Amino acid sequence: MNSLAPRSDFPLLAANPGLHYLDSAATSQKPRSVIDAIVRFYETTNANPHRGAYTLSVQATDAYHNARVRIARFFGVVDPATLIFTRGTTDSINLVAGSYGRSTVRAGDEIVITAMEHHANFVPWQQLALEKKARLRIVELEADGTLELDRFRETLSGRTRIVAFSHVSNALGTVNAVREIAALARAAGAVSVCDGAQSAPHMRVDFPALGVDFYAFSGHKMCGPMGSGGLIGRRDLLEAMPPYQTGGDMIEFVRDSDTTWNVLPHKFEAGTPSAADAVGLAAACDYLDALGMDAVAAHEKTLLRLAYERLAAMDDVTIYGPVPEKRSGALSFTMTDVHPHDLATILDGEGVCIRAGHHCAQPLMRRLGVPATARASFYLYNDEADIEAMVRGMEKARKLFAGAPAPSVGEIAGASAS
């Protein structure tokens, strides 16, 4: 099968025809249209938005505003002011924890998260619970790496204030029932926070239809620039929340003794914004919409099934997480007698890029009983050849390690280069 998007659209892939990039869950490659949009902003529109009455500053302000409108539309958001630009999912979740959480959670309250969360959606709530003397409750996973709604229902109580969970697990690829979880949180009187880092790039996301109170996403995983992303929230909650950071542009009046805050979204965007990155992310939304997010999801599902079948047929490979029908485009696995880091090194020698490690999900790794896994993740520029290259590299790893003491990483690198 062919890729959904031609490699020629992506300068790095076009320049490296032998590269098999299977780490898009970490960050995606960037299409030429996104790179051009960023360069064009700096070459033609570079000025500080909201700061000047001169024409160039007005043009920069318009470009920044139009980018927000475009990105909001990508997520089905009709009120662009409820899209707060951040540096990505981690920044967005810390904003909610530091603003809404710190002003709302009290001693004895409960914060509910799941055992599959990325550290970005685990540690902020852990630290908030410690600071406020609240209780952090963790919803455990089923044997296949999925979440059962009954476990959520049993974990929630009248003391639950925040329910934070991922739309798609970065380590397992598990797709969670967002609408149902959000409804349970609402029925318990809690606010829901959805980590959308692994869903925004891979499927159609309609924020109003999800029913969550906050949705965080990263631009760099959806063909946009690094350091870009956003937080979408309910207007009433955002308006009631105190600022997360203070400084320029987020103020209304600064008096000697007190300060009043600017309107949304500016209240949460202190300082000079990353206007060029916002413009680049808007271009990424154009690129994805031109392909069609339903087509993106279908393409990845086909690749995922193929990779799952090839790896499941290998007796020495263990796959973690649910069957392809219940997961998105990430596949985590281990290979008997081959450490994931060693496997990644061997594959790198074959031009195959995968992730190896705990994937910023150490609590999940403890529950899986492994220190690390290897992870292949698929996107719109991948095709069957990428999977075949990975399988060939895994077969080489098997031969290298068969009946021999595990070599050092340096020895493996030397063997791969020879």
N, C-alpha and C positions, 0 to 999 in steps of 0.2 A: 504494500500500500504506500501511496505517496503522502508527503506532508500536506497539511491544510494550507499553510502559508509557504511560499517559496523561500528557500534559503537565501536567494539573491536579495530579498528585502532586508536582510540582516547583515550589515557589513562585516561583523566579526565571523559569522558562519560562512559568508561568501569568500572571505579571505583564507579560510581554513577548511577546505573541502573534506579533509580526513578526520575532522573533529566530530565526535558524537556527544553532544551536550545533553546530559540527562540529570541536570541539577536545577531545573527551573523552579522547584519548590523553594530553593534558596534565593535565587534571583533569575529573572528572565533575561534573554537577550533583547536588544533594543533595535527596532526597525529604523531604517533610514529616515522615514517621515518624522519620527520622534526626535532623532538627532538633529535633523534639519530645522525643526520648529524651535528647538533650544538655541541653535546657532543664529537663526534668523532674529529671535528676540534680542540677543546680545548685539547683533550687527545693526539692527534698525530701530529698536524700541527701548534700549537700556536706559532706564531712569527709575527713580524710586517712586512706586505707586503711592497715592494718597498724600504726597508730601509737597507737590509743587503745582502752581497755577499755570506753568508754561506748557506748551503743546506736547513736548516729549513726555513729560510726567503724566499728562492726561491720557496719552496713548498707552503708556505702561499700565495706568490704572484700568483702562478699558480692557486691555489684554488679560490682566489678572482677573477682573470681574467676569469676562466672557469665558475664561477657563473654568471658573467655579460653576457657572451656569451649565457648561458643557458636561463637566464631570458629574454634577448633580443629576443631570438627565440620564446619564449612563446607569445610575443607580435608582432611577424612578423617583427621584426627589423633586417635588414641585416647589419647594421653598429653599432656594440655594443658600440662603443665609444660615440654614441649619447644617450646612457642610462646613466644618472647620478644617482648614488646612493644617496638617501636622507633618512631622518627619516620617510618619509611617505608623504601623499598627502599635508598636511598642510605645511610641510617644502618645498615641491616642488613648490607649488603655491607662497609661500613667496620668493623663489629663483627667479621665473620669475618676480614677482612684484618688488623685490628689485634690480634686475639686469637689465633685459630688460625694465621693466616699468620705473624705475627711470632714465634710460639713454635715453629714447625715448619720454615719455609723456611730453608735454609742457602746459603752461597756455592756457586755451581755448579749449584744446583737449577733447575728450570724451572717456569714458570707459563704455562699455555696459555689464551688467550682467543680471541675471533673478531673479524673486521674489522667486524662490524655492531654492536658493543657501544655502548650508551649510556655517556657519560663516567663514570657512577656505577659501571659494571662494567668500566671500562678504567683510569681513573686510579689507583684504590686499588691495583690489581695492578702497574701500572707503577711506582708509588712504592715499593711493597714490594720489587719486584725491584731497584730502584736501591739501596734501603737495605741489602738483604741480599746484593748482588752476585750476584743470581740472573739467569736469562735469561728474558725475556718473549717468548713465541712466539705468533704470530698466525696463526690459521687463515683463509686467504683465501676469498672467496666465488666462487661460480660466476657466469656471465654474467647469469643471471636473478635473482641476489640470494639464492640458496639456499646451504646448506652441504652438502657431500658428506661422508659418513662416512669415505670413503677418505682424504680430506684430514686429518680428525681422526686417523685411525689412523696415518698417516705422521708426524704432528707429535708424537704422544706417544712418550715414551721412558722408560727406567728412572729418569731424573732428574726426571720430571714429578711435582710434588707437589700442584698445584691445577689444576683445569680449570673455568673460569668462562665461562658462556654464557647468553644470554637465551632464554627460552621462546618469546617473540615479539619481533621487532624493533620498536622504537618508530618507526623511520624508514621501514622497508620493509614492515612487517606480516608478514614471513616467519615461519612457524611451524616451529620446529626439532624434530627428533626427540629429545626429551629422554631417553626411556628408553634409546635406543641409545647416545647420547653418554655418559650416566651409566655404562652398562655398559662402554664402552671405557675410561673413566677408572678404573673399579674394577679392570679387568683389568690396567691399567698401574700399579696401586698408588697412584693419586691420589684426592684428595677432589674431589667435584663441587659447584659452587656455581651455582645457577640463579636468574637474575634473572626473577622472575615478575610484574614491574610491569604488563606488558601482557597477561598471560594470566589472572591472578586475576579481573579484572573481566569477562572475555569468554567463558570456557569453564569447564567442570567441571574442577576440579583435585583430584586425589587424591594427596596427598603420598606415602603409602607405595607406590602403584603407579608413581610416576614413577621411583623408585629413586635419586634424588639425595640427597646428604648434607646439603645446605643449600638452602633455598628462601626467597627474600626477596620481600616484596610491600608495596604501598602501599595504605592504606585510602582515600585521597582519590580514587583512580581508579576505585573500585568502590562509589561512592555514599556513602562514609564521609567523616568530617571530615579536613581537612588536618592534617598533623602526626601522623597515625596510620598504623600498619602493623606489620609483624612479621617475625621470622626464625624459621623452623621448621628444626630440626636434629635429627640423630641424638643420642639421649641420651648414648651413650658418648663422642661427640666433645664435646658441650657440657659434660659433667662434667669432662673432661680439660682443657678450655681455661681459661686464666686470665681473670679479669675484664677487661672492656674499660674500664670506669670504676669508680672507687671512691667511697664515700660512704655515705650512710644507706641502710638496709634491705638492702644486699647483703652485710652482714657477719654472721658468727656470733659470734665473740669478738674484741674489740680489746684487745690487751695493749700494754704500753708498747713492746715490742720487735717485735711481730709481730701479724698479724691472720689469722683463718680466715674462710672464705667461707660464705655462706648457701647453701641448696639451690636447685636450679632451680625456677622461672625467676628467682628473686629475685637470684641472683648477678650477673645481667646487667642488672638494672633498678635502678640507683642513683638515689636521690633520690625526691621525690614524683612518683608516676606521673600520667599523663594519664588519670585514671579516667573522666572524662566522655567523652573521645574514644573510649576502649575501649568504653564503653556505646553510643556512637553507631555505632561500627563493627559491633558486634553487631547493632544494629538494621538496618544496611545488609545484613548477611548474611541476616537475616529477610526483608527486602524482595526480595533477589535469589533466594533459595530459593523464595519464593512464586511468582515468575515462572517459575522453573526455568532453570538454567544452560544446559541443552540448547536451550531455546527462545530464550534470549539469543543463543547462538552462531548458531542458524539464522536469526534475524531479521537479525543483522549481516551474515551471509553473503549474504542476499538484497539488502540495501542495497549491499554491496560490489560484487556482480556488476553491479548497475544502474549504479552510479557508474563502474565500470571501463569498461563498454560505452559510456557517454555520453562519457567522456573519450578513450577509444581512437578514437572516431569523429572526433575533432578533429585535423586534420592538423598543427596547430601545438602540440600537447601531447605531451610525452614522459612516460610513466609509468615509475617505477622500482620494481623488485621483481618478484616472481613473479606468476603468474596467480591469480585469486581462489581457486581450489581449494587453493592452497598458502599462503594468507595469512589473517590475521585482519583486524579492522576498521579498518585505517589504509591510506591511499592517498596516496603521495607522487608529485609530478609537477612539471614545469616547463612554461612556456608561452613559445614563441619570442618574443623581443624584449620580454618583460615580466618584470622582476625579481620573484621571489617576494614580496618585501616590498611592491612596488607593487601586485601582484595582491591581496595580503591587504588593503591599504588600500582598493582599489576595492570588494572584496567586503564589507568592513566598512560601506561606505556603503550597501550593499544589505541590511544586516542579517545578513550571513553571517560567522560566526566560523571562520576556519581558522588553522592555524599556518604561519609562514614563517620559515625560518632553517636552521641546521645541525642542529637538533633534538638538541643535546648529543651529536652523533656526528660530530665533525670528521674523524676517521680514515676513516669511511665516505664522507663527502662527497668527500674527496680521491680515493678509489678510484672514485667515480662521475664524477669530473671536473667537479663543479659546486661553487660556493661555498655554495649553499643550494637547498632545494626548498620548494614549497608542500605542505602536508599536510592532508587532510581525514580526520577519524576519526569513526566512527559508534558509536552506542550505542543503548540500549533505548528512548530517547525520540525517536529520529530516525525520519523517514519519507521518502517519495518527494519530498514538497514541499521538503525541505531540499536534496536533490540538485538539483532543478530550479532552485531559487534560486541555487545555486552556479554552475550552468551559465549561467544568464542573466547573472550577474555577470561570468563569464569572457568571454562574448560582448561585453559592454560594454567590458571591458578591451581586447579585440582591436580594437574600433572606435576607442577612445581612442588606441591606440598605432600604428594602421595608417599607415605612411608618414610618421610624424612623429618628431622626436627625442624621446628619452625625457624626459618632464617630471619635475619634482621631486616628491617625496612630497607637499609642500605644495600643489602645483598639482593633483595627483590628488585630494587630499582636498577641495579646493575644487570640482573638477568633479563629484565624487561627491555633494556636498551640494546642488548646483544642480539 
